[in-house]
C-alpha cells in the first residue's frame, strides 16, 4: 500500500484506490475467493431483478464498497440490498427459478434472504430489505432496528459501474450511508464484517421470544388489575392478540422449513457423495479397462510392428540378395567380357607376332638368298678371272 493509494488485484483486474486522511486501512482484505463469491451473488441478484423489472439498490456496507472501492467492499461479507415492499409479489414468483438454480430463499417480515454456495464450499447470503413507503421510506433490519430515509435520498436511482458490470444505487449515496451510521469524517477498516446465516436465525428467534415474554408480562399486569397506560404496551397487546398466533406459526414454519431444507440438502449432498463415489468407482473401472485395452492394443501394435520390421528386414534381405546376385552376375559378365577381350587381344598380339616372324623369316630368306647369290657371283667372277689368267698364260 502506497501513501495515497491502495492497490489490489481482484479476479485478474487491477484496482487503484485513492485514499485520504479520513480513510484508514489497518487489516488485510477478505480472501479473494470470498470476494469473488460476493461479487457473483450481487451480479446474479442484479441481473435477476433487472430482467423482472424489480427496482433494487445497494445499501449498508455493500453501498460503502461503491463509495470507497467502486465495487466489492474488501472488508465486509455482508451483502445488503433494498426493494420497495410492493415488489415482494414479483419476487415470490421467482422462488422456483431460484431453487432450480441452487439458490435458497427465506422470507421474514421485514427482509428476505437469498443464499447459495460458490466454489463448492463458500456459503453466501444476500439480505434484501423490504422498504415500507408511507410518509417516509423506512426499513426494519435483522436486529429489529428502524432506519428511515427521505424519498429523494433513494429515488431516482443512479446506475454506476461496479467491478466489470453496472448496478443501481440510491440517489444520494452519502445521505443513505449516514442513515446507516457511517461517518465519512473517519472511516477505519480494522475488522472484517461477517454475516452468519445461523446467527441471524438465532437473533430472529430471540426477538420473537422477547416479544412473547413482553406479552406475558402485560397479561400478568392485566390479571393483577394494573393499569396499562404505556402506549407501547397497548400496541404490543393489540399486535400480539391480532398477529401472535400467525407470527409464531410463521416463525415455526420458517424454522421447520429451514431445518427440513438443511436435512434435505444434507441428504442430497449424501446422495451426491454416493453418486460421486459410484461414479468414481465406475470411472476407475473404465480407466482400468481402458488401460488394459490400451495395453492390449499396444501389445498388438508392438507385434504388428515387429512383424512389419521382420517383413521389412526380409524384403531388405531379399533385395540385398537380389542386388548381390545381380551384382555378381554383372561382375561375372564383365569378367567374361574382359577375358574375351583379353583373349582377343592375345590372339591379335599373337597374329601380329606371327606375321612379324613371317616377315622376319622372309626378310632373312631374301637376305640369305642375296648372300648366296653374291657368293655365287664372286665365285663366278673369280673363276672367270682364273680362266682368263690361264688363257693369258
Buried (B, 14 or more C-beta within 10 A) or exposed (E): EEEEEBEBEBEEEEBEBEBEEEBEBEEEBBEEEBBBBBBBBBBBBBEBBBEEEBBBBBBBBBBBBBBBBEBBBBBBBBBBBBBBBEBBEEBEEBEEEBEEEEBBBBBBEBBBBBBBBBEEEBEBBBBBBBBBEEEEBBBBBBEBEEBEBBEEBBBEBBEBEBBEEEBBBBBBBEBBBEBBEBEEEEBEBEEBBEBEBEEBBEBBEEBBEEBBEBBEEBEEBEEEEEEEEEEEBEEBBEEBEEBBEEBBEBBEEBBEBBEEBEEEEEEEEEEEEEEEEEEEEEEEEEEEEEEEEEEEEEEEEEEEEEEEEEEEEEEEEEEEEEEEEEEEEEEEEEEEEEEEEEEEEEEEEEEEEEEEEEEEEEEEEEEEEEEEEEEEEEEEEEEEEEEEEEEEE
